[in-house]
């Protein structure tokens, strides 16, 4: 919001509460807010992920030329990434995107969010 020239004093007049929520939820990785909300994720950008992937690949290539590789043992572990659980977490800490959910479960969740047409 500050980057757009708004302050908290503008809430309710020039800036809606919805806009404030959107700016918090979609804070840029470089922002102080993002670093506070996601301290580990803030340190890992695209370059860090690509570098970790490169290191993993080189380790695997080196391993492939060893006796251990021929016997399929001691395979190198990939570098740990932030939240390496394989699932994405939402702002409330729940895992997202693992499997499909029943429509009734989604409808219950949607209704609990208080979203109405015209918001």
N, C-alpha and C positions, 0 to 999 in steps of 0.2 A: 504494500500500500504506500509506503513511504516513497518508493521509487516512482510511483505515479503521482506524487504530490499530495497525498492524503495523510491525515493523522487520525488518531483515535477520537479527537474532538469532532471529526466529520461524521462519526457514526450516527446513523438515524436521519441525517439530513442529506449530505452529499454522497455518503457511502452506506449501503445497506448491510445488515447483519450477514446476509447471505454472501455478499462480496467479501466480508471479513473472513468468514469460514472458508471460502474458496481460496483466499490468499494464504491462509494457514495450511490448509490441506495440500496445496500445490506450491509450497515454498521451494525456491531454487536450492539446489544442493550446496551452493556457495554461501547461502544466507546463514546468519547466526541462528535463526529459528530452526532451520533444518538440522544444524549441528546439535542443538539442544534436544530436539525430538528424536533424532536418529544418529547418535554420536558415532557408532561404528560405520554406518552406511555413508556418512558424510565424508569419511576418509577414502572411500572407494568409488572412484569415478570410472568412466569408460577405459581410460588409459591403464588404470590399475588392474581392472579385470582382464584386459587384453594381455598385459604383462604377465599376470598369473597364468593365463592360458598358455602363453609362450613357454614359460618355465616348466609347466606340466608336460608340454609336448617334448621339450628337450630332454627332460628326465626320462620320459618314456622311451625316446629314441636311444638314449644311452643304455637303458636297461635292456632293450631288445637285443643288444649285442653281447649280452652276458650269459654265463652258464645258468644263472637264476631264471632268465627268460626261457631258456630251452626246457627247464624243468617246471616252468610256470609257478615260481615262488618269489617272494620278496618284491612284488610289484611296487613301484614307488607310489606313494599316496599323493593325490593332488594337494596343492596349497589350499589351506582353509580360506574361505571367503566369508564376508559378514553374513550372519544368519544363514549358515550353510545347511539348513534343514531341508532345502529343496522346495519349500512352500513359501509363499509370500504371506506376510502378515498385514492385516488391516490396521487402521489407527487404534482400534479397540483391542488389539492383540490377538485376534482370532486368525487362524490360518485361512487363506483364500485360494481358490483355484485348484484344490486337490481332486475333487470329484464332482459330478453333477449332483444336485440336490432335488428332492421332489418339489413340484410346483407349489404345493401347499406350504412347505417350509419357507420358500422364497416369499410367498404372499404374506405369511405371518411376519417375516422380517421386514418386508416393505411397509406393511401397515404400522409396525412399531416405530418406523422412522418419522412418522408424522408428515410425510410428503403429500401434498395435495396439488391438484391442478391449479395453475396460476401462481404458484409460489415463485 
